[in-house]
Amino acid sequence: METPSVPRSIRRLAGQAIREFDMIRDGDRVLVGLSGGKDSLTLLWLLHDLARRAPVHFEVGAVTIDPEIDGFDPERLQDYLGGYGIPYHFVSEPIAELAGDHMENDSFCSFCSRMKRGLMYRTAREHGYNVLALGQHLDDLAESFLMSAFHGGQLRTMKAHYRIDAGDLRVIRPLVYVRERQTRDFAEAAGLPVILDNCPACFSMPTRREHMKALLAREEGEFAELFRNLRTTLRPLMTEGGIPGPDEAPAAANGPRSAEPMPRGETADG
């Protein structure tokens, strides 16, 4: 079966980020966090293609966490990937049900994200992966930066590459130089089976992230070089050990019903 061909523009930007942040090394086994969204699907095909072309040898697999939320059905991803021979792991967990007992003062979105991340860490360990790849792009990092500055009083965003506190897994974001519109255009052109984010909790009220997205869109309409400059601004914050310090990565979940906190403002997948 012919695999989708990721555009050269995305491959070039991702390749630059992978080199600059030393994301992939010889012998790595990389597990892609696959939500079924346009970003994570783009990342999967990007790394699948790179694994065949790159001078270093590495393997690629994927994991989907099903939070068992009404209206969200990622099971069709299993049929989709089955024809390509990509190692695939599907994990179901009643996250919405667990939130009622364990969420405490946290938001549902934050609780869900931490649970998903912990389950991905556990899956990586169980199947011998040493790297978890997530699909956040430059727009995501810019939005997180503004949220942290406006609402947290901190200079920070998501890291491009870091080692979690437990020390045994690395987290990478190869799309940190890629724009969201590029993944959207690729997903549409390639006919990828995108699963839209339809969690009721996400649409109950406008989120801070949506406000930041709208603000950035307005500013980019006035100044076309906005994201080029933001990329330069954010680069020190993307680097582990850069301003303001190492990313506070969550430790792994010890079981299917627990997960350690992850940095505020991050999401489990793109």
C-alpha positions in Angstrom: 0.0 0.0 0.0 1.4 3.4 -1.0 2.1 5.6 2.0 1.1 9.3 2.0 3.9 11.6 0.8 4.7 14.4 3.3 5.5 17.7 1.4 9.1 18.7 1.1 8.3 22.0 2.9 7.3 20.1 6.1 10.2 17.6 5.7 12.7 20.4 5.4 11.5 22.3 8.5 11.1 19.1 10.6 14.6 17.9 9.5 16.1 21.2 10.6 14.5 20.9 14.0 15.5 17.3 14.4 19.1 18.2 13.7 19.3 21.4 15.8 17.8 19.7 18.8 19.4 16.3 18.4 16.0 14.6 18.5 16.7 11.2 16.8 19.8 9.0 17.3 21.0 5.8 15.9 19.1 2.8 17.4 16.2 4.9 18.8 12.8 3.3 19.0 10.3 6.2 18.5 6.7 5.9 19.7 4.4 8.5 18.1 1.5 9.8 20.2 -1.3 9.4 17.7 -4.6 11.1 18.5 -5.9 10.9 15.0 -5.7 14.7 14.6 -4.0 16.3 11.5 -0.8 17.1 13.4 -0.1 13.6 14.9 -1.0 11.9 11.6 1.4 14.3 9.8 4.1 13.5 12.3 3.6 9.7 12.0 4.0 9.8 8.2 6.9 12.2 8.4 8.9 9.9 10.8 7.8 6.8 8.9 9.3 8.3 5.7 12.4 9.6 7.5 13.1 6.2 9.0 13.5 4.9 5.4 15.7 7.8 4.2 17.8 8.8 7.2 21.4 7.8 7.6 20.8 6.8 11.2 18.8 3.6 11.9 15.6 4.1 14.0 12.2 2.4 14.3 8.7 4.0 14.5 5.6 2.8 16.1 2.4 4.6 17.3 0.1 4.6 20.3 -3.5 5.9 20.6 -5.1 6.6 24.0 -8.9 6.2 23.9 -10.3 8.3 26.8 -13.7 6.6 26.4 -15.5 9.9 25.9 -18.9 9.9 24.2 -18.6 11.0 20.6 -14.9 10.3 20.2 -14.1 7.1 18.5 -10.5 6.5 17.5 -10.8 2.8 16.8 -10.9 3.3 13.0 -7.2 4.2 13.2 -6.5 0.5 13.8 -7.9 -0.4 10.5 -6.2 2.5 8.8 -2.7 1.7 10.1 -3.1 -2.1 9.7 -2.5 -1.9 6.0 0.9 -0.2 6.4 2.6 -2.6 8.8 3.3 0.1 11.4 3.5 -1.3 15.0 0.4 0.1 16.7 -0.8 0.1 20.3 -4.3 1.0 21.3 -5.0 1.8 24.9 -8.5 2.4 26.4 -9.0 4.1 29.7 -12.2 5.6 31.2 -10.6 9.0 31.8 -13.9 10.9 32.0 -15.1 8.5 34.6 -11.9 8.7 36.6 -12.0 12.5 36.5 -15.0 12.6 38.8 -13.0 10.9 41.5 -9.5 12.2 41.0 -9.6 15.5 39.3 -9.7 17.6 42.5 -9.2 21.3 41.7 -7.7 20.7 38.2 -9.5 21.3 34.9 -10.8 18.3 33.0 -8.5 19.1 30.0 -5.4 19.2 32.2 -6.4 16.0 34.0 -7.1 14.2 30.7 -3.7 15.4 29.3 -1.8 14.1 32.2 -3.5 10.8 32.2 -2.9 10.3 28.5 0.8 11.3 28.9 1.3 8.8 31.7 -0.4 6.0 29.7 1.9 6.8 26.7 5.0 6.6 29.0 3.8 3.2 30.3 3.1 1.9 26.8 6.6 3.0 25.6 8.2 1.2 28.5 6.2 -2.0 28.1 7.1 -2.2 24.4 10.8 -1.1 24.5 10.5 2.4 23.0 12.9 5.0 24.4 11.5 8.1 22.6 8.0 9.6 22.6 7.2 11.9 19.7 4.4 14.4 20.0 2.8 16.5 17.3 2.8 20.1 18.6 3.8 22.7 16.0 5.0 26.3 16.0 1.5 27.7 16.4 1.1 25.6 19.6 4.3 26.8 21.0 3.5 30.4 20.3 0.1 30.0 22.0 1.7 28.4 25.0 4.2 31.2 25.3 1.5 33.8 25.4 -0.6 31.9 27.9 2.4 31.5 30.2 3.3 35.2 29.8 -0.2 36.6 30.1 -1.7 34.3 32.7 1.3 32.7 34.5 3.9 35.5 34.5 6.5 33.2 33.1 8.7 33.0 30.1 8.2 29.5 28.9 6.8 27.2 26.2 6.9 23.5 25.3 10.4 22.0 24.9 11.5 20.7 21.6 13.4 17.8 23.2 13.9 16.8 26.8 14.4 13.8 29.0 11.7 13.1 31.6 12.5 13.2 35.3 12.6 9.4 35.5 15.5 9.5 33.1 14.6 6.6 30.9 12.5 8.3 28.1 13.0 11.3 25.9 10.2 13.4 24.5 10.6 15.1 21.1 8.5 17.5 19.0 9.8 17.4 15.5 7.1 19.8 14.2 8.2 22.8 16.3 9.2 24.8 13.2 6.1 23.7 11.1 3.0 25.9 10.9 -0.4 24.5 11.6 -1.7 25.4 8.2 0.9 23.2 6.7 -0.3 20.1 8.5 -3.9 21.0 7.7 -3.2 21.4 4.0 -1.3 18.0 3.9 -4.0 16.2 5.8 -6.6 17.5 3.3 -4.5 16.8 0.2 -3.6 13.3 1.3 -7.1 12.4 2.5 -5.9 11.4 6.0 -8.6 10.0 8.3 -8.5 12.9 10.6 -10.6 12.5 13.8 -11.8 16.0 14.9 -11.5 17.0 18.5 -15.0 16.8 19.7 -14.7 16.4 23.5 -17.7 18.2 25.1 -15.4 19.7 27.8 -13.3 21.5 25.1 -16.3 23.3 23.7 -18.3 24.2 26.8 -16.6 27.6 26.8 -13.9 29.5 24.8 -10.5 28.5 26.1 -7.5 30.6 26.8 -5.7 28.8 24.0 -8.4 29.8 21.5 -8.1 33.4 22.6 -4.4 33.3 22.0 -4.9 31.6 18.6 -7.3 34.4 17.6 -4.9 37.1 18.8 -2.0 35.7 16.9 -4.1 35.4 13.7 -5.1 39.0 14.0 -1.5 40.1 14.5 -0.2 38.0 11.6 -2.7 39.6 9.4 -1.0 42.9 10.1 2.5 41.6 10.2 3.4 38.7 7.9 6.8 38.1 9.6 5.2 37.5 13.0 5.8 33.7 13.3 9.3 34.0 11.8 10.2 36.4 14.6 8.4 34.3 17.2 10.4 31.2 16.2 13.6 33.1 16.8 12.3 34.4 20.1 11.1 31.0 21.3 14.1 29.0 20.4 15.9 29.5 23.7 12.7 28.5 25.5 12.4 25.3 23.4 15.9 24.1 24.5 16.2 21.9 27.6 18.2 23.9 30.1 17.4 27.2 28.4 15.4 30.1 29.9 13.9 29.6 32.5 15.2 26.1 33.3 14.6 22.5 32.4 11.1 21.5 31.5 9.2 20.0 34.4 8.4 16.8 32.6 6.0 14.4 34.3 7.1 11.1 35.7 5.6 8.0 34.2 2.3 6.5 35.4 2.7 3.4 37.6 -0.5 2.0 36.4 -3.4 2.5 34.1 -5.3 4.7 36.6 -2.6 7.1 37.6 -0.3 9.7 36.0 2.0 12.3 37.3 1.4 16.0 36.5 2.7 17.4 33.3 3.7 21.1 32.6 0.8 23.4 32.6 -0.5 24.4 29.2 0.8 21.3 27.5 -1.4 18.8 25.8 -0.9 15.1 25.4 -0.9 15.1 21.6 -1.2 17.2 18.4 
